Amino acid sequence: MGSFAGGGLPPDDVVVTALRAGDETMFAALLDTWSGGMLRVARSYVSTDHSAEEVVQDTWLAVIGGIDAFESRSSVKTWVYRILINAAKKRGARESRTLPWSSFEHDGAAEEGRGLDELPPGGRQEPPVAWPTPESEALASEVRGLIAEGLARLPPRQRTVITLRDVEGCTSEEVCEILEISAANQRVLLHRARTAVRGWLADYFESVKQPE
């Protein structure tokens, strides 16, 4: 089939047909495009990078084994990420490092501290924050490390939502489908995750300000 220009993937029907035919080029393209994000999401639920890697490997094996039964009720990406998250949750529960997903099947208010009514109708649109431009590559690297550390400190559901939305570029609709949560729940989880990360970054920039 050849390579895909710019790393883009063809429509889902083409992807599914190729995978069912055992097309190695298509499978490699999916690996290259999605595996990095899958690792980040899996890491929200398990205790080590190695565990996350095994979850991703198990997910791809499940995808290969289950592609013939895929019914196109959702996008291929949504289907793959659902398999991933289910595998990660099971692995995380075995490691006793995360709470079962069923503990959070409400509207998210208990986890988030307040109800959904604090957000305006339709959700709050939060553009990326314009942080000060780092003056050196060393500082830029430190900021990236701080963001990764901040994400790691978030509760699993907040971390998963902000990773899918702000790191992987998923739409709110895709996130709701992947996690099987309501639009309102997705908004409050994303809002609280962004607020926490912005707060940690603001504290960092305040601490590195040079005295006038």
N, C-alpha and C positions, 0 to 999 in steps of 0.2 A: 504493500500500500504506500510505502514511502513515508518520509517525515512530514511533520505538520509545521508550516511556516509560522514563525512567531510564537510557537508553543501553544497555539490555539487548538481547541478540539472541535471536531465536526458535530453536527446535530446528534441528538441521542439515538435516533433510529439507526444512524450509521455506526455509532459506537457499539450498540447492542448487537447488530448484525456481525460486526467484525469480531467482537469478543466470542460470540457463539461459534464463529468459524475458526477460532483459535489463532486469530491474527496477533502475532507477537509485537508488531510495531504499534498497534493500537494499545495493547496492554502496557507497553513501555511508555507510551505517551501519557496514559492515565497515571502511571507511577510517578513520572517526572512532574506532572502538573499538580497532583493532589497529595502526594505522600508527605511533603513537608507540613502542610496544614493539618493533615491527619495526625501526625506526630504531636503537634502542639495541642490539638484538642484531646487526644488520648492522655496526654500528660496531666490534664486537669483532673483525671480520675485515679491515676496510679501513682505509686510512690517513687519510681525511678525512671530514668530515660530508657533503660534496658527493657523495663516492663512495657513502656509505651511502644517501643520498636516491635516487641512481640505481639502487642495488640494490633498494630498496623499489619504485620505479616499475616496474622490470623484473619484479619478482615479481608485482605486480598485473596487469601485461599477460599474464604467463604463467597466472595464475589465470583471467582472462577467457577466454584462448585454450584452456585445458585443462579448464574446468568440465564440459563435456559428457562428458569421459572419466573424471571422478571416480567412483570405484567404492565409496565409503563404507567402505573397509577401515579407515580411521582417521577421526578427527574432521576437520571442515573446518579448524579451527585448526591441528591437527597437520600436515595436508597443506600449508597455506599456509606455515607456518614451515619445513617441510622444503624447499620451493621457495626460500624466502628464504635459508636457510643454504647451500644448494648454490650459489646465485648469488653470495652473499657470499664463499664460499670461493674460487670461481673468480676473482672480481674481486680478492680479496686476494692470491692466488697470482700473478696478473699484475702486481700492484704490488710483488711480492717483499717484502711486509711480514709475511706469516704463513707458517707451515709447512703443507704439505699435510696434510689431515685424516688421510690414511693413515699418517702418521708416528706417530699416536697411537692406533692401532687395538688396542693392548694393553689391559691393565687400568688404565692410567693411572699405574702405579707409577713409571715413569721420569720422567714429567713432574712428579709430585707429590713425588718424593724418597724416599718409602717405600711399602711395600705396603699393601694394603687391610686387613691383619690388625690394624692399630693401632686400627681402629674396632670398637666392640662389636657383637655379633650384632644384626642388625636396624638398625644405624646409630645414630648419636648424635642425639638430638633436641635441637636448639639453639633455644630460644626467643629472641625479639628481646632484645638487650641494652638495659637501662634506662640510657641515657646521661644525664648531667646536663642539666637543662632549660636551654636557652640563655636568657640574661637579656635579650637584645635581638634584634630582627629581623636586625640586621647580623650577629650571631654565628650565628643560625640559618642565614642565607644562606651564611656562610662554611663551616659544617658541611656543608651540602648540596654545596657546591663541593668540599669535601675528600672526601666519599663518591664523587662523580663522578670525582675524580682518582684515588682508590684503585681504583675499578673499572677505570679505564683502564690501571692498572699491572699488572693481573692477566694471566696467560697467557690466550690466547683461549678455551680450553675452560672454564676456571674462570669467566671473565667471563661467558660465555654462560650457564652453568648458574645462577650467582647472579642474573643479570639475569632469566632466565625464572622462577626460583623466588621471589626476594625482591622484585623490582621489578614483574614482570608477574603474579605470583600463580599461576603454573602449578603443578600438582601434580607430585610426583615421577614419577608414571606418565606424565604428558604430556611431561615433559622427556626421559624415557627413549625415548619414541616419537619425539619430534621429532629428537633427536640420534642415535637408534639405538644407545644404549649400555645397559649392564647397570645394574640397580638399585644394585649395589655400587659401580660406577664413578661413578654420579651422586652417591652419598653422599660419596665421598671428595673429589670435585671441589668439591662444595658446602661440605663441612667446611673444606677448605683455603682456599677463597675467603672464607668468613665469618671464619675465624681471622685471615687477613691483613688484612681490612678492619677488624675489631675492633681489631687491634693498632695500625693506623695511627690510628684514632680515639682509642684510649687514649693514644697518644703526644701527640696534639693536645691533648686535655683536660688532660694533665699539664703541657704547656707553657704553657697559658693560665691555670693556677691562680694566683690572687692570693696573694702571700705573707701568712702570718698575722701 
